């Protein structure tokens, strides 16, 4: 099996659509003339953008199966954004040849839902002390890289966003389950809140909840 870039006149998948019902997704597309089978891949969006072409993750699907099932059905599993790609398959003397379409009309994104990240912040301080000790606890449904979250400190009130105060990165990743971080000491009038380092990117993958 090998991949080849589409040229003028190459058979191309078009009209790719998705329909989602509960935890199942149905893909439908227009078959190019002369193609009786396709290979379908499913990859995380970041890996797909990097050009994931792992033949071990490809599934053969025939035109006869497509007609019998009125499309291609897949269970939605995992979290985050996944990309399904449908490759037209041509038979050659060297075996199956999969057509790569630069226009990506044979690819479509599907959201598998967001993983929950819950966090709590506890404070302790002496009556006459100018400082207080803060303990952050993060409970995650899945492992989280250290650069997904940050905490922001602001004097006088809780920060409204990651630009509203002094931003601090985390130095270690978070495991799935409960993570109790080392206590930190801050001013008595300082307040801390957690944020995504990149809300547009990570907000699609995770749901950050203060408890």
C-alpha positions in Angstrom: 0.0 0.0 0.0 1.3 3.4 -0.9 0.2 7.0 -1.0 0.3 9.2 -4.1 -0.6 12.9 -4.5 -3.7 13.6 -6.7 -3.0 14.9 -10.2 -5.4 16.3 -12.8 -7.8 13.5 -13.6 -7.1 11.5 -10.4 -10.3 10.0 -8.8 -11.2 12.3 -5.9 -13.6 12.0 -2.9 -16.1 14.9 -2.8 -19.2 16.0 -0.9 -17.9 14.5 2.4 -20.5 15.1 5.2 -21.0 14.0 8.8 -24.1 13.2 10.8 -23.8 12.8 14.6 -26.4 11.0 16.7 -25.5 10.5 20.4 -22.2 8.5 20.4 -22.2 7.5 16.7 -21.1 9.3 13.6 -22.1 8.6 10.0 -20.0 9.7 7.1 -21.2 10.0 3.5 -19.5 11.1 0.3 -19.7 11.1 -3.5 -17.7 8.2 -5.0 -15.6 9.0 -8.0 -16.1 6.9 -11.1 -14.3 3.6 -11.2 -13.5 3.5 -7.5 -14.9 0.4 -5.7 -13.1 0.8 -2.3 -11.7 3.5 0.0 -9.4 3.5 3.0 -10.6 5.6 6.1 -8.3 7.0 8.7 -9.1 8.6 12.1 -6.5 10.8 13.8 -6.3 13.5 16.4 -6.4 16.9 14.8 -2.8 17.8 15.7 -1.5 14.5 14.2 -3.6 14.9 11.1 -2.3 18.4 10.5 1.2 17.0 10.7 0.4 14.5 7.9 -0.5 11.3 9.6 -0.4 8.4 7.1 0.0 5.4 9.3 -1.3 2.4 7.2 -1.8 0.4 10.4 -4.6 2.9 11.3 -6.4 2.7 8.0 -9.7 0.8 7.5 -10.7 -0.7 4.1 -14.4 0.1 3.2 -16.0 -1.0 0.0 -18.6 0.6 -2.1 -20.9 -2.4 -1.6 -20.6 -2.0 2.2 -21.3 1.7 1.8 -24.5 1.0 -0.1 -25.6 -1.7 2.3 -25.1 0.5 5.3 -26.1 3.8 3.7 -22.7 5.4 4.6 -19.9 4.7 7.0 -20.6 4.4 10.7 -18.2 4.9 13.5 -18.5 5.2 17.3 -17.3 8.5 18.8 -14.6 7.7 21.4 -12.0 9.7 23.3 -11.9 13.4 23.8 -10.9 16.3 21.6 -11.1 17.0 17.9 -10.5 14.1 15.4 -10.1 14.2 11.7 -11.6 11.4 9.4 -10.0 11.1 6.0 -11.4 9.1 3.1 -8.8 8.0 0.6 -9.9 6.8 -2.9 -8.1 3.5 -3.6 -6.8 2.5 -7.0 -5.4 -1.0 -7.6 -2.0 -1.2 -9.3 0.7 -3.9 -9.9 2.4 -2.7 -6.7 -0.8 -3.0 -4.6 -3.4 -0.5 -3.4 -2.6 3.1 -4.2 -4.3 5.7 -2.0 -5.0 9.2 -3.4 -3.9 12.1 -1.2 -6.0 15.2 -2.0 -4.2 18.5 -1.3 -7.6 20.3 -1.2 -8.5 18.1 1.8 -12.1 17.8 0.6 -11.8 14.1 1.6 -11.2 15.1 5.3 -13.7 16.2 8.0 -13.4 17.1 11.7 -15.5 15.6 14.5 -15.6 16.6 18.1 -15.4 13.7 20.6 -16.3 15.9 23.5 -14.3 17.8 26.2 -12.5 16.2 29.2 -13.3 17.8 32.5 -10.6 19.5 34.6 -11.8 20.5 38.1 -9.7 22.6 40.4 -10.0 24.1 43.9 -7.9 26.6 45.8 -7.7 26.6 49.6 -6.2 29.4 51.7 -4.7 29.4 55.2 -3.2 32.4 57.0 -2.5 33.6 60.5 -4.5 36.5 61.9 -1.6 38.9 62.1 0.4 37.5 59.1 1.0 39.5 55.9 1.0 36.3 53.9 -1.2 33.2 53.3 -0.5 29.7 52.2 -2.4 28.5 49.0 -3.0 24.9 48.1 -4.1 24.1 44.5 -5.8 20.8 43.7 -6.5 19.7 40.1 -8.7 16.7 39.3 -8.5 15.7 35.6 -10.4 13.0 33.6 -7.3 12.5 31.4 -3.6 13.3 31.7 -2.9 17.0 31.0 0.4 18.5 29.7 2.0 21.1 31.9 1.6 23.9 29.3 -2.2 23.5 29.1 -2.9 25.4 32.3 -1.4 28.4 34.1 -2.3 30.3 37.3 -2.7 34.0 37.6 -2.2 36.1 40.8 -3.8 39.5 41.3 -3.8 41.8 44.2 -7.2 42.9 45.7 -9.5 40.7 43.7 -9.7 37.5 41.6 -8.2 37.8 38.1 -10.8 37.9 35.3 -8.6 36.4 32.6 -5.0 35.3 32.1 -3.9 38.9 31.3 -5.4 40.3 34.4 -2.5 39.8 36.8 0.8 38.0 37.1 0.9 34.8 35.1 2.8 31.7 36.3 3.3 28.4 34.4 3.1 25.0 35.9 6.3 23.0 36.0 5.0 19.4 35.8 2.2 17.7 33.9 -1.0 16.6 35.6 -2.0 12.9 35.9 -5.5 11.6 35.4 -7.2 11.8 38.8 -6.4 14.0 41.8 -3.3 16.2 41.7 -2.4 18.1 44.9 0.2 20.7 44.1 2.9 22.0 46.5 1.7 24.8 48.7 2.8 28.3 47.8 2.9 31.5 49.8 1.4 34.7 48.5 0.4 38.1 50.0 -2.7 38.2 52.2 -4.5 40.5 49.6 -3.5 38.3 46.6 -5.9 36.1 44.8 -5.3 33.2 42.4 -7.3 31.6 39.6 -6.5 29.0 36.9 -6.8 29.6 33.2 -6.0 27.9 29.9 -2.7 29.1 28.4 -4.5 29.1 25.0 -8.3 29.3 25.4 -9.0 28.9 21.7 -7.0 25.7 21.4 -7.5 24.0 24.8 -11.1 25.2 25.3 -12.1 22.7 22.5 -10.4 19.8 24.3 -11.1 20.5 28.0 -13.7 22.0 30.3 -12.1 23.9 33.2 -14.3 24.0 36.3 -13.8 25.8 39.6 -15.2 23.8 42.5 
